[in-house]
Amino acid sequence: MAALAIATFILIFVSNSFATTDFDYVLTLPENVQTCFDNSANLAQVDHKLAKDACIRAYFSQILEPSIRDEDYLFFKTEFEDTRYGFHGPPTGFRRRIDIRTLSRQDRKAVFDVFQALYENGVLGRFGRVHSQQITRKHKGRAFLPWHRVFLAAFEEEMRKIDPDVSLPYWDYTMDYYIPSPATSVVRSSCFFGNGVGLISSGPFAGWSGGYNIEIQRDLAKPNGQCTPRLIDKADIKGVMDFRQYQFRQNQQQSNCNIDPETDYPNVNLAQDNNTGHARDDPMQAFEHLRNIDGMWNNWTTDFYSYEPQPQCPDCGNSTYLYCDKCIDSIRFPSGVCVSKQISDCKERGRRSAPNLTPLHHKACHGKFVIVGMQGDGRDRHNTDAENWKILSAFIGTP
């Protein structure tokens, strides 16, 4: 949500001037921003507009630490610190998380109804504001996984206080990778998350604002001449799982690994720019009764929650919105892979449809600025399905 706040300021100030029928406002850029502009102008290999955007974004990310209200901290203290959340089993009991596309329509509605209730009572905004605070203490470093494990479990607890039968669903986006145009996945329909481009105007979150009263919006598969990051696919996951020396918790606890994930914690500061707050015994922001290492306890996955396995062929979780494709990547996955259906497959009544994505001309990267993430494969929303299918086929070896 902080990113939305920063993006809004960029839209206002990027041209140095903001005008309406009532007033003119001229912004004088700080010297360090102008210096950043000048430096980027001398770099022939980058897109100058994107570089300027980055200069302004970096500036506002430094000065715009959105304030969190005292009531927010009081809420987290009362709900979690005073109750010693994490030191005993969850008050609402154990829960299992399932891919959202395998939920029945009734169960999915129950989840969205809970989100609506949390939005209206302000709890969703409180979690959003806490997540946007002190970003460097819980992102891009060792504390990322343990902090977010506690954060999600705490949010799920608030969900279940409203409806004890719901759990926080997960979204397995590897199943969207195999669609020619992943931005047209059914999760972008009004049956699930709503439209993926512009202000949210369809689905259960239509018209919502974030924790800082800024309307939420999305900009998926944005081309603008960039190599947009690609989704992780099943081959990526398989590659990690096959690399057994660095397997996850169960393998770490085997004697040949000699690792106890509950107690072993890196001593070296691996955080970007050596940011503080990621050490083993540093307190968790908003959950100060817990240390970072406490987020690695086994009890989170034995007493609090677990995950249903990913939908698998041939039934793909008996989902209306998934199907088994035995032709895609058949060498690595001879039993087939579960693939998401698309926006047009959302047929439920009573919900507005997400706007169609109009295919335009493809723009190649040509060495311009690349967003950090999985290397992009060039499938953006300006391509036709046929163009995107050609790109996908080249990656997975499908004729």
C-alpha positions in Angstrom: 0.0 0.0 0.0 3.0 2.3 0.5 3.8 1.7 -3.1 0.4 3.0 -4.1 1.0 6.1 -2.0 4.3 6.7 -3.7 3.0 6.0 -7.1 0.2 8.6 -6.6 2.8 11.3 -5.7 4.8 10.3 -8.8 1.8 10.8 -11.0 1.2 14.2 -9.6 4.8 15.5 -9.5 6.6 13.7 -12.3 6.1 16.7 -14.7 7.2 19.2 -12.0 3.8 20.9 -12.4 0.3 20.1 -11.4 -2.6 22.2 -12.6 -6.4 22.2 -12.2 -9.0 24.8 -13.0 -8.7 26.1 -9.5 -5.0 26.4 -8.9 -1.5 25.9 -10.2 1.2 24.2 -8.1 4.8 24.1 -9.1 7.2 21.7 -7.4 10.8 22.5 -7.2 12.7 19.2 -7.2 15.4 18.7 -4.6 19.0 19.0 -5.7 19.7 15.2 -5.3 16.7 14.4 -7.5 18.0 16.7 -10.2 21.4 15.2 -9.9 19.9 11.8 -10.4 18.2 13.1 -13.5 21.5 14.5 -14.9 23.3 11.2 -14.2 20.7 9.1 -15.9 20.8 11.4 -19.0 24.4 10.3 -19.6 23.5 6.6 -19.7 22.8 5.5 -23.2 21.7 2.0 -22.3 18.7 2.9 -20.2 15.3 4.4 -20.9 15.5 8.0 -19.7 11.9 8.3 -18.8 12.0 5.1 -16.7 15.2 6.4 -15.1 13.6 9.6 -14.1 10.7 7.8 -12.7 13.1 5.7 -10.6 14.8 8.9 -9.3 11.5 10.3 -8.1 10.3 7.0 -6.7 13.6 6.6 -4.7 13.2 10.2 -3.4 9.6 9.7 -2.2 10.4 6.3 -0.8 12.8 8.0 1.5 10.6 10.9 2.7 7.2 9.2 2.5 7.2 6.9 5.5 3.4 7.0 5.9 2.5 7.5 9.5 0.8 4.7 11.4 -1.7 5.8 14.0 -1.4 5.1 17.7 -4.7 3.2 17.5 -3.1 0.8 15.0 -0.3 -0.1 17.4 -2.8 -0.4 20.2 -4.8 -2.8 18.2 -1.8 -5.0 17.5 -0.7 -4.8 21.1 -4.1 -5.8 22.4 -4.8 -8.5 19.9 -1.4 -10.2 19.7 1.2 -8.9 22.2 -1.0 -8.9 25.3 -2.3 -12.4 24.4 1.2 -13.7 23.7 0.1 -14.8 20.2 2.3 -17.6 18.9 3.2 -19.0 22.3 0.1 -21.2 22.4 -2.3 -22.6 19.8 -4.4 -20.3 17.8 -7.7 -19.3 19.6 -9.8 -20.2 16.5 -8.1 -23.5 16.0 -6.0 -25.2 13.3 -6.8 -24.4 9.7 -5.8 -25.7 6.2 -5.1 -23.3 3.3 -6.3 -24.3 -0.1 -5.8 -22.9 -3.6 -8.6 -20.3 -4.2 -9.7 -21.8 -7.5 -10.5 -25.1 -5.8 -12.9 -23.5 -3.3 -16.6 -24.0 -4.0 -18.5 -20.9 -5.0 -20.1 -20.8 -1.6 -16.8 -21.1 0.2 -15.2 -18.5 -2.0 -18.1 -16.1 -1.2 -17.6 -16.7 2.5 -13.9 -15.7 2.2 -14.8 -12.5 0.2 -17.5 -11.7 2.7 -14.9 -11.8 5.5 -12.6 -9.6 3.5 -15.5 -7.1 3.1 -16.2 -7.2 6.9 -12.5 -6.6 7.7 -12.4 -3.8 5.1 -15.5 -2.1 6.7 -14.4 -2.5 10.3 -10.9 -1.1 9.5 -8.9 -4.2 10.4 -7.7 -4.7 6.8 -6.5 -1.1 6.7 -4.6 -1.6 10.0 -2.8 -4.6 8.6 -2.0 -2.7 5.4 -0.5 0.2 7.2 1.6 -2.0 9.5 2.9 -3.9 6.5 3.9 -0.6 4.8 5.9 0.6 7.8 9.6 0.1 8.4 9.9 -1.8 5.2 13.6 -2.5 5.5 13.0 -4.4 8.8 11.0 -7.1 7.1 11.9 -7.1 3.4 14.9 -8.0 1.4 16.6 -9.7 4.3 16.6 -12.7 6.8 13.5 -11.6 8.6 11.3 -11.7 5.4 10.1 -15.3 5.8 9.6 -15.4 9.6 7.9 -12.0 9.8 5.4 -12.7 7.0 4.6 -16.1 8.5 3.5 -14.5 11.7 1.8 -11.6 9.9 -0.3 -13.9 7.7 -1.2 -16.2 10.6 -2.3 -13.1 12.6 -4.4 -11.8 9.7 -6.0 -15.2 9.3 -6.9 -15.2 12.9 -8.9 -12.0 12.4 -10.6 -13.6 9.4 -11.7 -16.6 11.5 -13.0 -14.4 14.4 -15.6 -13.3 11.9 -16.2 -16.7 10.3 -14.5 -19.7 12.0 -15.0 -21.9 8.9 -12.8 -19.9 6.6 -9.1 -20.0 6.0 -6.7 -17.8 4.0 -6.6 -19.2 0.5 -3.4 -19.3 -1.5 -3.0 -18.6 -5.2 -0.8 -21.0 -7.1 0.2 -18.8 -10.0 2.4 -21.5 -11.6 -0.9 -22.6 -13.2 -1.3 -19.2 -14.9 2.2 -19.5 -16.5 0.9 -21.9 -19.1 -1.8 -19.6 -20.4 -0.7 -17.9 -23.6 -1.5 -14.5 -21.9 -1.2 -15.0 -18.1 -2.9 -11.6 -17.5 -6.1 -13.2 -18.8 -6.3 -15.8 -16.1 -9.7 -16.4 -14.6 -8.4 -14.9 -11.3 -8.5 -11.6 -13.1 -12.2 -11.9 -13.6 -15.1 -10.7 -11.4 -15.3 -14.3 -10.0 -12.0 -13.8 -8.2 -9.7 -10.7 -7.9 -11.3 -8.5 -10.4 -9.6 -6.6 -13.3 -5.9 -6.5 -13.6 -5.5 -3.1 -15.2 -6.5 0.3 -13.8 -8.7 1.1 -10.8 -10.4 -2.1 -9.5 -13.9 -1.9 -11.0 -15.0 -5.5 -10.9 -15.1 -8.4 -8.5 -15.3 -8.4 -4.7 -12.7 -5.5 -4.2 -14.2 -3.1 -6.7 -14.1 0.5 -5.5 -11.9 -0.2 -2.4 -9.2 2.1 -1.1 -6.0 1.0 0.6 -4.9 1.8 4.2 -4.1 5.4 3.2 -7.4 6.1 1.5 -6.0 5.7 -2.0 -8.1 3.7 -4.5 -6.4 0.4 -5.2 -5.4 -0.2 -8.8 -3.3 -2.7 -10.8 -1.1 -2.6 -13.9 -0.4 -6.2 -14.9 1.8 -7.3 -17.7 2.7 -3.7 -18.5 4.9 -3.5 -21.5 6.1 0.1 -22.2 9.1 -1.4 -23.9 10.3 -3.2 -20.8 11.0 -6.9 -20.2 8.4 -7.5 -17.6 9.2 -10.2 -15.0 7.6 -13.6 -15.7 5.7 -15.9 -13.5 7.4 -18.8 -11.8 6.5 -22.1 -13.5 6.4 -25.7 -12.3 9.8 -26.4 -13.8 11.2 -23.6 -11.6 9.6 -25.3 -8.5 10.8 -28.7 -9.6 14.3 -27.4 -10.0 14.4 -26.1 -6.4 12.8 -29.3 -5.0 15.3 -31.5 -6.9 18.2 -29.5 -5.5 18.1 -31.6 -2.4 21.1 -30.0 -0.6 19.0 -26.9 -0.1 15.6 -28.6 0.4 13.0 -27.2 2.8 12.4 -27.8 6.5 11.8 -31.6 6.4 15.0 -32.2 4.6 16.9 -29.7 6.8 16.0 -31.6 9.9 17.5 -34.8 8.5 20.8 -35.8 10.0 22.7 -35.5 6.7 21.9 -31.8 6.6 22.7 -31.1 10.2 20.3 -28.1 10.3 17.6 -27.3 12.8 15.4 -24.5 11.2 14.0 -23.6 14.6 17.3 -22.6 16.0 19.8 -22.2 13.2 19.7 -18.6 11.9 22.3 -16.9 9.7 24.7 -14.7 11.6 25.8 -12.8 8.6 23.6 -9.8 7.7 22.2 -10.8 4.4 19.9 -7.8 4.1 20.1 -5.5 1.2 22.3 -2.5 2.0 23.0 -4.1 5.4 19.6 -2.9 6.7 19.1 -3.5 10.4 16.2 -5.4 12.0 16.9 -8.8 10.5 19.1 -10.3 13.2 18.0 -13.5 15.0 16.9 -11.7 18.3 15.6 -8.5 16.8 11.9 -8.0 17.8 9.3 -8.3 15.0 7.7 -5.0 14.1 4.1 -4.9 15.3 4.7 -8.2 17.1 7.3 -7.0 19.5 6.8 -9.9 21.9 8.3 -12.2 19.3 11.8 -12.3 17.9 12.6 -13.0 14.3 13.8 -16.5 15.2 10.4 -17.2 16.8 8.8 -17.0 13.3 10.8 -20.2 12.5 9.1 -22.3 15.2 7.7 -25.7 14.0 4.4 -24.9 15.8 3.3 -22.5 13.1 2.8 -25.5 10.7 1.9 -28.1 13.3 -0.6 -26.1 15.5 -1.7 -23.1 13.4 -2.0 -24.0 9.7 -0.9 -26.2 6.9 -1.4 -26.1 3.1 -3.3 -28.4 0.9 -1.1 -29.8 -1.9 -1.1 -28.0 -5.2 -3.9 -29.2 -7.5 -2.7 -32.1 -9.6 -3.7 -33.9 -12.8 -6.0 -35.6 -13.6 -8.8 -33.9 -11.5 -7.0 -30.6 -10.6 -8.8 -30.4 -7.3 -12.2 -30.9 -9.1 -12.1 -27.2 -9.8 -14.4 -25.5 -12.3 -11.7 -23.1 -13.2 -8.7 -25.5 -13.7 -8.1 -28.2 -16.3 -5.5 -30.8 -16.9 -3.3 -30.3 -20.0 -1.2 -33.4 -20.9 0.3 -31.7 -24.0 2.1 -28.8 -22.3 5.7 -29.6 -21.2 5.0 -33.3 -21.6 8.6 -34.3 -21.3 9.1 -32.9 -17.8 5.5 -33.5 -16.7 4.1 -36.6 -18.6 1.1 -36.8 -16.3 0.1 -33.3 -17.4 -0.1 -29.9 -15.6 -3.1 -28.1 -14.2 -3.7 -24.9 -16.1 -6.0 -22.0 -15.1 -9.0 -21.1 -17.2 -9.4 -17.6 -18.5 -11.5 -14.5 -17.8 -14.2 -15.5 -20.3 -14.8 -18.7 -18.2 -16.2 -16.7 -15.4 -20.0 -17.3 -15.8 -21.3 -16.6 -12.3 -24.2 -14.2 -12.1 -24.4 -11.1 -10.0 -20.8 -10.0 -10.6 -19.6 -7.6 -13.2 -17.1 -8.9 -15.7 -13.6 -7.5 -15.8 -12.8 -5.4 -18.9 -11.3 -7.2 -21.8 -7.6 -6.7 -22.5 -7.3 -5.3 -26.1 -4.4 -6.9 -28.0 -2.1 -4.2 -29.4 1.3 -4.3 -31.1 4.1 -6.1 -29.3 7.0 -3.9 -28.0 10.3 -5.7 -27.6 12.8 -4.9 -24.8 15.8 -3.9 -26.9 18.1 -3.6 -23.9 16.0 -1.1 -21.9 15.5 -1.0 -18.2 14.6 -4.4 -16.7 12.5 -4.8 -13.5 14.3 -6.9 -10.9 12.7 -10.3 -10.6 12.4 -13.5 -12.7 13.8 -12.7 -16.2 10.9 -11.6 -18.4 9.8 -13.7 -21.3 8.1 -11.0 -23.3 4.5 -12.0 -22.8 2.7 -8.7 -22.1 -0.9 -7.6 -22.4 -0.2 -5.8 -25.7 0.5 -9.1 -27.4 -2.2 -11.3 -29.0 -2.7 -14.8 -27.6 -1.1 -16.2 -30.7 2.1 -14.1 -30.2 2.3 -15.0 -26.5 1.7 -18.7 -27.3 4.6 -18.6 -29.7 6.8 -17.2 -26.9 5.6 -19.8 -24.4 6.1 -22.7 -26.8 9.7 -21.7 -27.3 10.3 -22.0 -23.5 8.5 -25.2 -22.9 9.3 -27.0 -26.1 5.7 -27.4 -27.3 5.3 -27.5 -31.1 
